[in-house]
């Protein structure tokens, strides 16, 4: 999306994994590097029935849901910050 409020959809793509590193830029040249937002939807297939910890490293806002449960909610302006949350799958 070209805006932080998930408006102005610009592109959609398929990625083999969730490991986005845009090196301080945007995922595409059609999107401003300081105003974009990205939404990823997919499936996580756990290997075992146990607790898994998910990590995000972001510059500015991030929210992460897994299996319908919000694990991370930090929709603030901030420098590069790592957040984590755990869930039993």
Backbone as CSV, one residue per row, in Angstrom:
resi,resn,N_x,N_y,N_z,CA_x,CA_y,CA_z,C_x,C_y,C_z
1,UNK,0.851,-1.169,0.000,0.000,0.000,0.000,0.899,1.234,0.000
2,UNK,0.464,2.277,-0.647,1.287,3.481,-0.707,1.096,4.392,0.499
3,UNK,0.206,4.023,1.416,-0.044,4.821,2.607,0.036,3.955,3.854
4,UNK,0.302,4.586,4.986,0.438,3.854,6.237,-0.880,3.312,6.765
5,UNK,-2.003,3.789,6.230,-3.307,3.332,6.715,-3.917,2.260,5.807
6,UNK,-3.078,1.549,5.066,-3.494,0.459,4.182,-4.489,0.913,3.123
7,UNK,-4.246,2.104,2.561,-5.010,2.579,1.414,-4.045,2.806,0.263
8,UNK,-4.576,2.920,-0.927,-3.737,3.155,-2.092,-2.975,1.909,-2.517
9,UNK,-3.684,0.786,-2.632,-3.025,-0.472,-3.023,-2.255,-0.284,-4.320
10,UNK,-0.996,-0.688,-4.317,-0.127,-0.506,-5.471,0.289,-1.810,-6.125
11,UNK,0.504,-2.858,-5.343,0.968,-4.103,-5.931,0.675,-5.268,-5.015
12,UNK,0.708,-6.434,-5.598,0.591,-7.691,-4.861,1.611,-8.640,-5.463
13,UNK,2.191,-9.476,-4.635,3.179,-10.431,-5.119,3.165,-11.665,-4.238
14,UNK,3.797,-12.706,-4.704,3.910,-13.954,-3.955,5.370,-14.121,-3.557
15,UNK,5.605,-14.307,-2.273,6.948,-14.515,-1.744,7.031,-15.914,-1.134
16,UNK,8.171,-16.586,-1.269,8.293,-17.941,-0.743,8.408,-18.006,0.777
17,UNK,8.698,-16.898,1.417,8.827,-16.885,2.867,8.567,-15.507,3.411
18,UNK,8.526,-15.404,4.719,8.303,-14.126,5.373,9.645,-13.659,5.929
19,UNK,10.416,-13.017,5.095,11.705,-12.480,5.497,11.935,-11.248,4.637
20,UNK,11.232,-10.183,4.948,11.292,-8.979,4.147,12.371,-8.051,4.675
21,UNK,13.327,-7.726,3.848,14.360,-6.767,4.199,14.507,-5.829,3.016
22,UNK,13.962,-4.644,3.139,13.965,-3.692,2.032,15.060,-2.647,2.200
23,UNK,16.012,-2.889,3.102,17.192,-2.030,3.284,16.852,-0.540,3.395
24,UNK,15.876,-0.220,4.202,15.520,1.181,4.416,14.705,1.789,3.301
25,UNK,14.358,1.004,2.300,13.557,1.496,1.190,12.164,0.928,1.247
26,UNK,11.539,0.857,0.094,10.194,0.296,-0.031,10.279,-0.995,-0.840
27,UNK,9.244,-1.812,-0.803,9.278,-3.065,-1.558,9.217,-2.881,-3.076
28,UNK,8.919,-1.675,-3.532,8.802,-1.411,-4.962,9.001,0.085,-5.198
29,UNK,9.522,0.444,-6.347,9.794,1.854,-6.639,8.531,2.698,-6.786
30,UNK,7.371,2.069,-6.951,6.113,2.810,-7.070,5.577,3.284,-5.722
31,UNK,6.262,2.901,-4.636,5.785,3.195,-3.287,6.836,4.021,-2.553
32,UNK,6.395,5.078,-1.844,7.313,5.908,-1.080,7.905,5.151,0.103
33,UNK,9.197,5.273,0.320,9.873,4.501,1.372,9.492,4.920,2.789
34,UNK,8.949,6.103,2.977,8.575,6.547,4.318,7.079,6.529,4.581
35,UNK,6.283,6.097,3.607,4.836,6.159,3.801,4.113,4.858,3.475
36,UNK,4.821,3.795,3.163,4.132,2.575,2.739,3.759,1.683,3.923
37,UNK,2.845,0.764,3.654,2.515,-0.302,4.595,2.421,-1.594,3.796
38,UNK,2.709,-2.700,4.449,2.677,-4.005,3.783,1.843,-4.953,4.617
39,UNK,1.081,-5.783,3.930,0.263,-6.799,4.600,0.602,-8.136,3.966
40,UNK,0.962,-9.087,4.794,1.265,-10.425,4.312,0.238,-11.373,4.895
41,UNK,-0.320,-12.215,4.060,-1.225,-13.254,4.546,-0.710,-14.586,4.025
42,UNK,-0.828,-15.578,4.839,-0.345,-16.897,4.436,-0.602,-17.899,5.540
43,UNK,0.097,-19.015,5.453,-0.061,-20.081,6.430,1.282,-20.427,7.035
44,UNK,1.244,-20.717,8.333,2.411,-21.215,9.041,2.099,-22.655,9.415
45,UNK,2.937,-23.561,9.009,2.716,-24.976,9.296,3.742,-25.423,10.332
46,UNK,3.318,-25.577,11.593,4.265,-25.977,12.633,4.679,-27.441,12.466
47,UNK,5.921,-27.724,12.820,6.411,-29.101,12.735,5.963,-29.923,13.931
48,UNK,5.751,-29.269,15.078,5.388,-29.960,16.304,4.324,-29.157,17.039
49,UNK,3.603,-29.782,17.954,2.663,-29.096,18.832,3.473,-28.536,19.991
50,UNK,3.826,-27.263,19.897,4.615,-26.628,20.945,4.491,-25.114,20.830
51,UNK,5.175,-24.398,21.690,5.154,-22.941,21.665,6.203,-22.428,20.695
52,UNK,5.781,-21.510,19.816,6.657,-20.901,18.827,6.739,-19.405,19.103
53,UNK,7.920,-18.832,18.915,8.121,-17.405,19.088,8.382,-16.780,17.729
54,UNK,7.636,-15.734,17.429,7.776,-14.997,16.176,8.419,-13.652,16.486
55,UNK,9.307,-13.212,15.599,10.033,-11.962,15.781,9.770,-11.030,14.615
56,UNK,9.717,-9.742,14.901,9.689,-8.722,13.858,10.788,-7.716,14.164
57,UNK,11.417,-7.209,13.142,12.372,-6.115,13.273,11.909,-5.044,12.309
58,UNK,11.462,-3.926,12.850,10.845,-2.907,12.011,11.300,-1.507,12.386
59,UNK,11.160,-0.645,11.418,11.354,0.789,11.580,9.964,1.386,11.443
60,UNK,9.348,1.700,12.535,7.989,2.224,12.658,7.003,1.093,12.907
61,UNK,5.731,1.310,12.658,4.666,0.443,13.138,4.704,-0.990,12.645
62,UNK,4.266,-1.883,13.541,4.158,-3.303,13.190,3.065,-3.947,14.032
63,UNK,2.306,-4.800,13.374,1.324,-5.647,14.059,1.455,-7.038,13.466
64,UNK,1.388,-8.052,14.314,1.523,-9.429,13.842,0.456,-10.287,14.485
65,UNK,-0.309,-10.964,13.635,-1.309,-11.930,14.068,-0.874,-13.304,13.569
66,UNK,-1.039,-14.294,14.413,-0.804,-15.684,14.013,-1.981,-16.487,14.538
67,UNK,-2.610,-17.234,13.643,-3.743,-18.085,14.009,-4.856,-17.294,14.694
68,UNK,-5.079,-16.064,14.210,-6.142,-15.227,14.746,-5.816,-14.546,16.060
69,UNK,-4.592,-14.702,16.568,-4.196,-14.084,17.835,-3.141,-13.016,17.572
70,UNK,-3.362,-11.831,18.114,-2.383,-10.764,17.933,-1.215,-10.986,18.888
71,UNK,-0.018,-11.142,18.312,1.181,-11.385,19.107,1.985,-10.116,19.333
72,UNK,1.961,-9.204,18.359,2.732,-7.970,18.453,1.833,-6.812,18.038
73,UNK,1.834,-5.752,18.830,1.063,-4.550,18.509,1.879,-3.334,18.934
74,UNK,2.629,-2.789,17.995,3.448,-1.601,18.268,3.320,-0.666,17.070
75,UNK,2.176,-0.008,16.960,1.892,0.876,15.822,2.338,2.290,16.179
76,UNK,3.654,2.443,16.414,4.222,3.730,16.784,5.381,4.058,15.851
77,UNK,5.758,5.319,15.826,6.958,5.726,15.101,8.159,5.422,15.983
78,UNK,9.101,4.637,15.475,10.279,4.290,16.247,11.405,3.886,15.294
79,UNK,12.612,3.927,15.791,13.751,3.443,15.026,13.717,1.924,14.966
80,UNK,14.706,1.333,14.315,14.764,-0.119,14.161,14.637,-0.794,15.525
81,UNK,13.593,-1.603,15.678,13.268,-2.238,16.947,12.830,-3.675,16.701
82,UNK,13.282,-4.595,17.556,12.827,-5.981,17.471,11.753,-6.211,18.515
83,UNK,10.701,-6.873,18.098,9.610,-7.263,18.978,9.401,-8.764,18.814
84,UNK,8.815,-9.404,19.826,8.533,-10.834,19.703,7.249,-11.163,20.433
85,UNK,6.665,-12.268,20.050,5.469,-12.785,20.692,5.407,-14.275,20.493
86,UNK,4.810,-14.988,21.419,4.779,-16.452,21.376,3.347,-16.956,21.343
87,UNK,3.210,-18.136,20.753,1.907,-18.790,20.649,2.123,-20.291,20.578
88,UNK,1.206,-21.034,21.177,1.254,-22.487,21.080,0.478,-22.915,19.847
89,UNK,1.140,-23.659,18.985,0.515,-24.143,17.748,0.506,-25.658,17.762
